[in-house]
Amino acid sequence: MAGVHPDRVIPGAEPSRGVVLAGLVTACRPSGVSWEADLQAGPVVVTCRLAGPPPAPGEPLTVTALAPPCFGPDGMALPGTVFD
C-alpha cells in the first residue's frame, strides 16, 4: 500500500516530472472547485485531484505523480521516493 497526496498528481503522462500511472477510473466525485478520481493502476489505487471532470468509472486515465514522496500505511515516506 502506498499513497501520493492528490495535489501532487497531474493529468497526462509527463515522465520527466515524476512517475506515470495509467489505469481505470473506479470512482469520481466533486471536491470543491476540483474533482477527485480513484485510479486503479495495477494493484494500486491512487486518488487524483483534477481541475475538470474526470473520465467516468471504467474509463482509462493516465496521470503523473510529481516527484513524490510516497507514504506507506504507517505514514512514513517510503525509501527511495523522496526527491530533492
Phi and psi restraints in degrees (range 20) as a CNS / XPLOR table:
assign (resid 1 and name C) (resid 2 and name N)
       (resid 2 and name CA) (resid 2 and name C) 1.0 -146.2 20.0 2
assign (resid 2 and name N) (resid 2 and name CA)
       (resid 2 and name C) (resid 3 and name N) 1.0 160.8 20.0 2
assign (resid 2 and name C) (resid 3 and name N)
       (resid 3 and name CA) (resid 3 and name C) 1.0 -141.7 20.0 2
assign (resid 3 and name N) (resid 3 and name CA)
       (resid 3 and name C) (resid 4 and name N) 1.0 150.3 20.0 2
assign (resid 3 and name C) (resid 4 and name N)
       (resid 4 and name CA) (resid 4 and name C) 1.0 -130.6 20.0 2
assign (resid 4 and name N) (resid 4 and name CA)
       (resid 4 and name C) (resid 5 and name N) 1.0 130.8 20.0 2
assign (resid 4 and name C) (resid 5 and name N)
       (resid 5 and name CA) (resid 5 and name C) 1.0 -56.5 20.0 2
assign (resid 5 and name N) (resid 5 and name CA)
       (resid 5 and name C) (resid 6 and name N) 1.0 132.6 20.0 2
assign (resid 5 and name C) (resid 6 and name N)
       (resid 6 and name CA) (resid 6 and name C) 1.0 -56.0 20.0 2
assign (resid 6 and name N) (resid 6 and name CA)
       (resid 6 and name C) (resid 7 and name N) 1.0 -28.2 20.0 2
assign (resid 6 and name C) (resid 7 and name N)
       (resid 7 and name CA) (resid 7 and name C) 1.0 -71.5 20.0 2
assign (resid 7 and name N) (resid 7 and name CA)
       (resid 7 and name C) (resid 8 and name N) 1.0 -11.1 20.0 2
assign (resid 7 and name C) (resid 8 and name N)
       (resid 8 and name CA) (resid 8 and name C) 1.0 -99.2 20.0 2
assign (resid 8 and name N) (resid 8 and name CA)
       (resid 8 and name C) (resid 9 and name N) 1.0 14.2 20.0 2
assign (resid 8 and name C) (resid 9 and name N)
       (resid 9 and name CA) (resid 9 and name C) 1.0 -118.3 20.0 2
assign (resid 9 and name N) (resid 9 and name CA)
       (resid 9 and name C) (resid 10 and name N) 1.0 127.8 20.0 2
assign (resid 9 and name C) (resid 10 and name N)
       (resid 10 and name CA) (resid 10 and name C) 1.0 -120.8 20.0 2
assign (resid 10 and name N) (resid 10 and name CA)
       (resid 10 and name C) (resid 11 and name N) 1.0 151.7 20.0 2
assign (resid 10 and name C) (resid 11 and name N)
       (resid 11 and name CA) (resid 11 and name C) 1.0 -70.3 20.0 2
assign (resid 11 and name N) (resid 11 and name CA)
       (resid 11 and name C) (resid 12 and name N) 1.0 149.0 20.0 2
assign (resid 11 and name C) (resid 12 and name N)
       (resid 12 and name CA) (resid 12 and name C) 1.0 93.6 20.0 2
assign (resid 12 and name N) (resid 12 and name CA)
       (resid 12 and name C) (resid 13 and name N) 1.0 169.5 20.0 2
assign (resid 12 and name C) (resid 13 and name N)
       (resid 13 and name CA) (resid 13 and name C) 1.0 -99.5 20.0 2
assign (resid 13 and name N) (resid 13 and name CA)
       (resid 13 and name C) (resid 14 and name N) 1.0 112.7 20.0 2
assign (resid 13 and name C) (resid 14 and name N)
       (resid 14 and name CA) (resid 14 and name C) 1.0 -132.2 20.0 2
assign (resid 14 and name N) (resid 14 and name CA)
       (resid 14 and name C) (resid 15 and name N) 1.0 75.4 20.0 2
assign (resid 14 and name C) (resid 15 and name N)
       (resid 15 and name CA) (resid 15 and name C) 1.0 -60.7 20.0 2
assign (resid 15 and name N) (resid 15 and name CA)
       (resid 15 and name C) (resid 16 and name N) 1.0 -22.2 20.0 2
assign (resid 15 and name C) (resid 16 and name N)
       (resid 16 and name CA) (resid 16 and name C) 1.0 -74.4 20.0 2
assign (resid 16 and name N) (resid 16 and name CA)
       (resid 16 and name C) (resid 17 and name N) 1.0 -13.1 20.0 2
assign (resid 16 and name C) (resid 17 and name N)
       (resid 17 and name CA) (resid 17 and name C) 1.0 -106.8 20.0 2
assign (resid 17 and name N) (resid 17 and name CA)
       (resid 17 and name C) (resid 18 and name N) 1.0 -11.1 20.0 2
assign (resid 17 and name C) (resid 18 and name N)
       (resid 18 and name CA) (resid 18 and name C) 1.0 170.0 20.0 2
assign (resid 18 and name N) (resid 18 and name CA)
       (resid 18 and name C) (resid 19 and name N) 1.0 -153.1 20.0 2
assign (resid 18 and name C) (resid 19 and name N)
       (resid 19 and name CA) (resid 19 and name C) 1.0 -97.7 20.0 2
assign (resid 19 and name N) (resid 19 and name CA)
       (resid 19 and name C) (resid 20 and name N) 1.0 122.9 20.0 2
assign (resid 19 and name C) (resid 20 and name N)
       (resid 20 and name CA) (resid 20 and name C) 1.0 -86.2 20.0 2
assign (resid 20 and name N) (resid 20 and name CA)
       (resid 20 and name C) (resid 21 and name N) 1.0 130.1 20.0 2
assign (resid 20 and name C) (resid 21 and name N)
       (resid 21 and name CA) (resid 21 and name C) 1.0 -123.2 20.0 2
assign (resid 21 and name N) (resid 21 and name CA)
       (resid 21 and name C) (resid 22 and name N) 1.0 133.6 20.0 2
assign (resid 21 and name C) (resid 22 and name N)
       (resid 22 and name CA) (resid 22 and name C) 1.0 -130.0 20.0 2
assign (resid 22 and name N) (resid 22 and name CA)
       (resid 22 and name C) (resid 23 and name N) 1.0 141.5 20.0 2
assign (resid 22 and name C) (resid 23 and name N)
       (resid 23 and name CA) (resid 23 and name C) 1.0 -177.5 20.0 2
assign (resid 23 and name N) (resid 23 and name CA)
       (resid 23 and name C) (resid 24 and name N) 1.0 -155.6 20.0 2
assign (resid 23 and name C) (resid 24 and name N)
       (resid 24 and name CA) (resid 24 and name C) 1.0 -112.6 20.0 2
assign (resid 24 and name N) (resid 24 and name CA)
       (resid 24 and name C) (resid 25 and name N) 1.0 142.6 20.0 2
assign (resid 24 and name C) (resid 25 and name N)
       (resid 25 and name CA) (resid 25 and name C) 1.0 -71.3 20.0 2
assign (resid 25 and name N) (resid 25 and name CA)
       (resid 25 and name C) (resid 26 and name N) 1.0 129.0 20.0 2
assign (resid 25 and name C) (resid 26 and name N)
       (resid 26 and name CA) (resid 26 and name C) 1.0 -104.0 20.0 2
assign (resid 26 and name N) (resid 26 and name CA)
       (resid 26 and name C) (resid 27 and name N) 1.0 -22.2 20.0 2
assign (resid 26 and name C) (resid 27 and name N)
       (resid 27 and name CA) (resid 27 and name C) 1.0 -162.0 20.0 2
assign (resid 27 and name N) (resid 27 and name CA)
       (resid 27 and name C) (resid 28 and name N) 1.0 153.6 20.0 2
assign (resid 27 and name C) (resid 28 and name N)
       (resid 28 and name CA) (resid 28 and name C) 1.0 -146.3 20.0 2
assign (resid 28 and name N) (resid 28 and name CA)
       (resid 28 and name C) (resid 29 and name N) 1.0 152.0 20.0 2
assign (resid 28 and name C) (resid 29 and name N)
       (resid 29 and name CA) (resid 29 and name C) 1.0 -158.2 20.0 2
assign (resid 29 and name N) (resid 29 and name CA)
       (resid 29 and name C) (resid 30 and name N) 1.0 147.5 20.0 2
assign (resid 29 and name C) (resid 30 and name N)
       (resid 30 and name CA) (resid 30 and name C) 1.0 -68.3 20.0 2
assign (resid 30 and name N) (resid 30 and name CA)
       (resid 30 and name C) (resid 31 and name N) 1.0 147.8 20.0 2
assign (resid 30 and name C) (resid 31 and name N)
       (resid 31 and name CA) (resid 31 and name C) 1.0 -142.0 20.0 2
assign (resid 31 and name N) (resid 31 and name CA)
       (resid 31 and name C) (resid 32 and name N) 1.0 82.0 20.0 2
assign (resid 31 and name C) (resid 32 and name N)
       (resid 32 and name CA) (resid 32 and name C) 1.0 66.9 20.0 2
assign (resid 32 and name N) (resid 32 and name CA)
       (resid 32 and name C) (resid 33 and name N) 1.0 -122.9 20.0 2
assign (resid 32 and name C) (resid 33 and name N)
       (resid 33 and name CA) (resid 33 and name C) 1.0 -88.1 20.0 2
assign (resid 33 and name N) (resid 33 and name CA)
       (resid 33 and name C) (resid 34 and name N) 1.0 1.6 20.0 2
assign (resid 33 and name C) (resid 34 and name N)
       (resid 34 and name CA) (resid 34 and name C) 1.0 -126.9 20.0 2
assign (resid 34 and name N) (resid 34 and name CA)
       (resid 34 and name C) (resid 35 and name N) 1.0 -172.3 20.0 2
assign (resid 34 and name C) (resid 35 and name N)
       (resid 35 and name CA) (resid 35 and name C) 1.0 -126.7 20.0 2
assign (resid 35 and name N) (resid 35 and name CA)
       (resid 35 and name C) (resid 36 and name N) 1.0 153.9 20.0 2
assign (resid 35 and name C) (resid 36 and name N)
       (resid 36 and name CA) (resid 36 and name C) 1.0 -119.1 20.0 2
assign (resid 36 and name N) (resid 36 and name CA)
       (resid 36 and name C) (resid 37 and name N) 1.0 139.8 20.0 2
assign (resid 36 and name C) (resid 37 and name N)
       (resid 37 and name CA) (resid 37 and name C) 1.0 -130.4 20.0 2
assign (resid 37 and name N) (resid 37 and name CA)
       (resid 37 and name C) (resid 38 and name N) 1.0 138.9 20.0 2
assign (resid 37 and name C) (resid 38 and name N)
       (resid 38 and name CA) (resid 38 and name C) 1.0 -93.9 20.0 2
assign (resid 38 and name N) (resid 38 and name CA)
       (resid 38 and name C) (resid 39 and name N) 1.0 124.4 20.0 2
assign (resid 38 and name C) (resid 39 and name N)
       (resid 39 and name CA) (resid 39 and name C) 1.0 -110.6 20.0 2
assign (resid 39 and name N) (resid 39 and name CA)
       (resid 39 and name C) (resid 40 and name N) 1.0 119.6 20.0 2
assign (resid 39 and name C) (resid 40 and name N)
       (resid 40 and name CA) (resid 40 and name C) 1.0 -88.1 20.0 2
assign (resid 40 and name N) (resid 40 and name CA)
       (resid 40 and name C) (resid 41 and name N) 1.0 105.8 20.0 2
assign (resid 40 and name C) (resid 41 and name N)
       (resid 41 and name CA) (resid 41 and name C) 1.0 -113.2 20.0 2
assign (resid 41 and name N) (resid 41 and name CA)
       (resid 41 and name C) (resid 42 and name N) 1.0 91.5 20.0 2
assign (resid 41 and name C) (resid 42 and name N)
       (resid 42 and name CA) (resid 42 and name C) 1.0 66.1 20.0 2
assign (resid 42 and name N) (resid 42 and name CA)
       (resid 42 and name C) (resid 43 and name N) 1.0 -131.0 20.0 2
assign (resid 42 and name C) (resid 43 and name N)
       (resid 43 and name CA) (resid 43 and name C) 1.0 -83.1 20.0 2
assign (resid 43 and name N) (resid 43 and name CA)
       (resid 43 and name C) (resid 44 and name N) 1.0 0.2 20.0 2
assign (resid 43 and name C) (resid 44 and name N)
       (resid 44 and name CA) (resid 44 and name C) 1.0 -107.4 20.0 2
assign (resid 44 and name N) (resid 44 and name CA)
       (resid 44 and name C) (resid 45 and name N) 1.0 138.5 20.0 2
assign (resid 44 and name C) (resid 45 and name N)
       (resid 45 and name CA) (resid 45 and name C) 1.0 -109.1 20.0 2
assign (resid 45 and name N) (resid 45 and name CA)
       (resid 45 and name C) (resid 46 and name N) 1.0 125.4 20.0 2
assign (resid 45 and name C) (resid 46 and name N)
       (resid 46 and name CA) (resid 46 and name C) 1.0 -117.8 20.0 2
assign (resid 46 and name N) (resid 46 and name CA)
       (resid 46 and name C) (resid 47 and name N) 1.0 129.9 20.0 2
assign (resid 46 and name C) (resid 47 and name N)
       (resid 47 and name CA) (resid 47 and name C) 1.0 -87.5 20.0 2
assign (resid 47 and name N) (resid 47 and name CA)
       (resid 47 and name C) (resid 48 and name N) 1.0 126.9 20.0 2
assign (resid 47 and name C) (resid 48 and name N)
       (resid 48 and name CA) (resid 48 and name C) 1.0 -117.1 20.0 2
assign (resid 48 and name N) (resid 48 and name CA)
       (resid 48 and name C) (resid 49 and name N) 1.0 131.9 20.0 2
assign (resid 48 and name C) (resid 49 and name N)
       (resid 49 and name CA) (resid 49 and name C) 1.0 -97.1 20.0 2
assign (resid 49 and name N) (resid 49 and name CA)
       (resid 49 and name C) (resid 50 and name N) 1.0 126.8 20.0 2
assign (resid 49 and name C) (resid 50 and name N)
       (resid 50 and name CA) (resid 50 and name C) 1.0 -125.8 20.0 2
assign (resid 50 and name N) (resid 50 and name CA)
       (resid 50 and name C) (resid 51 and name N) 1.0 149.9 20.0 2
assign (resid 50 and name C) (resid 51 and name N)
       (resid 51 and name CA) (resid 51 and name C) 1.0 -69.9 20.0 2
assign (resid 51 and name N) (resid 51 and name CA)
       (resid 51 and name C) (resid 52 and name N) 1.0 -34.8 20.0 2
assign (resid 51 and name C) (resid 52 and name N)
       (resid 52 and name CA) (resid 52 and name C) 1.0 -120.4 20.0 2
assign (resid 52 and name N) (resid 52 and name CA)
       (resid 52 and name C) (resid 53 and name N) 1.0 176.1 20.0 2
assign (resid 52 and name C) (resid 53 and name N)
       (resid 53 and name CA) (resid 53 and name C) 1.0 -58.6 20.0 2
assign (resid 53 and name N) (resid 53 and name CA)
       (resid 53 and name C) (resid 54 and name N) 1.0 135.4 20.0 2
assign (resid 53 and name C) (resid 54 and name N)
       (resid 54 and name CA) (resid 54 and name C) 1.0 -80.2 20.0 2
assign (resid 54 and name N) (resid 54 and name CA)
       (resid 54 and name C) (resid 55 and name N) 1.0 171.4 20.0 2
assign (resid 54 and name C) (resid 55 and name N)
       (resid 55 and name CA) (resid 55 and name C) 1.0 -60.2 20.0 2
assign (resid 55 and name N) (resid 55 and name CA)
       (resid 55 and name C) (resid 56 and name N) 1.0 159.5 20.0 2
assign (resid 55 and name C) (resid 56 and name N)
       (resid 56 and name CA) (resid 56 and name C) 1.0 -69.0 20.0 2
assign (resid 56 and name N) (resid 56 and name CA)
       (resid 56 and name C) (resid 57 and name N) 1.0 155.9 20.0 2
assign (resid 56 and name C) (resid 57 and name N)
       (resid 57 and name CA) (resid 57 and name C) 1.0 -51.6 20.0 2
assign (resid 57 and name N) (resid 57 and name CA)
       (resid 57 and name C) (resid 58 and name N) 1.0 136.6 20.0 2
assign (resid 57 and name C) (resid 58 and name N)
       (resid 58 and name CA) (resid 58 and name C) 1.0 93.6 20.0 2
assign (resid 58 and name N) (resid 58 and name CA)
       (resid 58 and name C) (resid 59 and name N) 1.0 -13.5 20.0 2
assign (resid 58 and name C) (resid 59 and name N)
       (resid 59 and name CA) (resid 59 and name C) 1.0 -89.8 20.0 2
assign (resid 59 and name N) (resid 59 and name CA)
       (resid 59 and name C) (resid 60 and name N) 1.0 154.2 20.0 2
assign (resid 59 and name C) (resid 60 and name N)
       (resid 60 and name CA) (resid 60 and name C) 1.0 -74.7 20.0 2
assign (resid 60 and name N) (resid 60 and name CA)
       (resid 60 and name C) (resid 61 and name N) 1.0 151.6 20.0 2
assign (resid 60 and name C) (resid 61 and name N)
       (resid 61 and name CA) (resid 61 and name C) 1.0 -148.6 20.0 2
assign (resid 61 and name N) (resid 61 and name CA)
       (resid 61 and name C) (resid 62 and name N) 1.0 136.6 20.0 2
assign (resid 61 and name C) (resid 62 and name N)
       (resid 62 and name CA) (resid 62 and name C) 1.0 -119.6 20.0 2
assign (resid 62 and name N) (resid 62 and name CA)
       (resid 62 and name C) (resid 63 and name N) 1.0 131.9 20.0 2
assign (resid 62 and name C) (resid 63 and name N)
       (resid 63 and name CA) (resid 63 and name C) 1.0 -136.5 20.0 2
assign (resid 63 and name N) (resid 63 and name CA)
       (resid 63 and name C) (resid 64 and name N) 1.0 165.5 20.0 2
assign (resid 63 and name C) (resid 64 and name N)
       (resid 64 and name CA) (resid 64 and name C) 1.0 -121.3 20.0 2
assign (resid 64 and name N) (resid 64 and name CA)
       (resid 64 and name C) (resid 65 and name N) 1.0 126.3 20.0 2
assign (resid 64 and name C) (resid 65 and name N)
       (resid 65 and name CA) (resid 65 and name C) 1.0 -86.4 20.0 2
assign (resid 65 and name N) (resid 65 and name CA)
       (resid 65 and name C) (resid 66 and name N) 1.0 113.2 20.0 2
assign (resid 65 and name C) (resid 66 and name N)
       (resid 66 and name CA) (resid 66 and name C) 1.0 -69.7 20.0 2
assign (resid 66 and name N) (resid 66 and name CA)
       (resid 66 and name C) (resid 67 and name N) 1.0 116.4 20.0 2
assign (resid 66 and name C) (resid 67 and name N)
       (resid 67 and name CA) (resid 67 and name C) 1.0 21.7 20.0 2
assign (resid 67 and name N) (resid 67 and name CA)
       (resid 67 and name C) (resid 68 and name N) 1.0 60.9 20.0 2
assign (resid 67 and name C) (resid 68 and name N)
       (resid 68 and name CA) (resid 68 and name C) 1.0 -79.0 20.0 2
assign (resid 68 and name N) (resid 68 and name CA)
       (resid 68 and name C) (resid 69 and name N) 1.0 146.4 20.0 2
assign (resid 68 and name C) (resid 69 and name N)
       (resid 69 and name CA) (resid 69 and name C) 1.0 -82.8 20.0 2
assign (resid 69 and name N) (resid 69 and name CA)
       (resid 69 and name C) (resid 70 and name N) 1.0 133.6 20.0 2
assign (resid 69 and name C) (resid 70 and name N)
       (resid 70 and name CA) (resid 70 and name C) 1.0 -104.5 20.0 2
assign (resid 70 and name N) (resid 70 and name CA)
       (resid 70 and name C) (resid 71 and name N) 1.0 145.5 20.0 2
assign (resid 70 and name C) (resid 71 and name N)
       (resid 71 and name CA) (resid 71 and name C) 1.0 -118.5 20.0 2
assign (resid 71 and name N) (resid 71 and name CA)
       (resid 71 and name C) (resid 72 and name N) 1.0 140.6 20.0 2
assign (resid 71 and name C) (resid 72 and name N)
       (resid 72 and name CA) (resid 72 and name C) 1.0 -86.9 20.0 2
assign (resid 72 and name N) (resid 72 and name CA)
       (resid 72 and name C) (resid 73 and name N) 1.0 -178.8 20.0 2
assign (resid 72 and name C) (resid 73 and name N)
       (resid 73 and name CA) (resid 73 and name C) 1.0 -59.7 20.0 2
assign (resid 73 and name N) (resid 73 and name CA)
       (resid 73 and name C) (resid 74 and name N) 1.0 -23.5 20.0 2
assign (resid 73 and name C) (resid 74 and name N)
       (resid 74 and name CA) (resid 74 and name C) 1.0 -84.3 20.0 2
assign (resid 74 and name N) (resid 74 and name CA)
       (resid 74 and name C) (resid 75 and name N) 1.0 -0.1 20.0 2
assign (resid 74 and name C) (resid 75 and name N)
       (resid 75 and name CA) (resid 75 and name C) 1.0 84.0 20.0 2
assign (resid 75 and name N) (resid 75 and name CA)
       (resid 75 and name C) (resid 76 and name N) 1.0 0.4 20.0 2
assign (resid 75 and name C) (resid 76 and name N)
       (resid 76 and name CA) (resid 76 and name C) 1.0 -92.6 20.0 2
assign (resid 76 and name N) (resid 76 and name CA)
       (resid 76 and name C) (resid 77 and name N) 1.0 146.3 20.0 2
assign (resid 76 and name C) (resid 77 and name N)
       (resid 77 and name CA) (resid 77 and name C) 1.0 -64.0 20.0 2
assign (resid 77 and name N) (resid 77 and name CA)
       (resid 77 and name C) (resid 78 and name N) 1.0 136.1 20.0 2
assign (resid 77 and name C) (resid 78 and name N)
       (resid 78 and name CA) (resid 78 and name C) 1.0 -74.5 20.0 2
assign (resid 78 and name N) (resid 78 and name CA)
       (resid 78 and name C) (resid 79 and name N) 1.0 139.6 20.0 2
assign (resid 78 and name C) (resid 79 and name N)
       (resid 79 and name CA) (resid 79 and name C) 1.0 -55.2 20.0 2
assign (resid 79 and name N) (resid 79 and name CA)
       (resid 79 and name C) (resid 80 and name N) 1.0 140.6 20.0 2
assign (resid 79 and name C) (resid 80 and name N)
       (resid 80 and name CA) (resid 80 and name C) 1.0 79.7 20.0 2
assign (resid 80 and name N) (resid 80 and name CA)
       (resid 80 and name C) (resid 81 and name N) 1.0 6.5 20.0 2
assign (resid 80 and name C) (resid 81 and name N)
       (resid 81 and name CA) (resid 81 and name C) 1.0 -113.8 20.0 2
assign (resid 81 and name N) (resid 81 and name CA)
       (resid 81 and name C) (resid 82 and name N) 1.0 5.0 20.0 2
assign (resid 81 and name C) (resid 82 and name N)
       (resid 82 and name CA) (resid 82 and name C) 1.0 -102.7 20.0 2
assign (resid 82 and name N) (resid 82 and name CA)
       (resid 82 and name C) (resid 83 and name N) 1.0 119.6 20.0 2
assign (resid 82 and name C) (resid 83 and name N)
       (resid 83 and name CA) (resid 83 and name C) 1.0 -108.4 20.0 2
assign (resid 83 and name N) (resid 83 and name CA)
       (resid 83 and name C) (resid 84 and name N) 1.0 144.8 20.0 2
